């Protein structure tokens, strides 16, 4: 089991890797003038990678929502145990997509 300090370090490393990876994805996968669709996809990826969720009802620490949904669905009691994390993941994905669309639209004008 992780201690509080090691848990915080692990989450910081995960978020740092995601924040470093997003500009690299932007640079390698998308056209130089970012289109609205590209901004939406990049925002969606940011939402998926950065969304936190509680792994279970009695757990006080958070984990990446994508990992929680996958592990609870595959190794837990099924999708019912991952429903809360899936809602967090869906909301963060939608928010990331909207923010990506808005920022891309603002830059293109």
Secondary structure, DSSP 8 states (H G I E B T S, - for coil): ---HHHHHHHHHHHHHHHHHHHHHHHHHHS-SS--HHHHHHHHHHHHHHH-EEESSTT--SEEEHHHHHHHHHHHSS-GGGGHHHHHHHHHHHHHHHHHHHHHHHHHH-
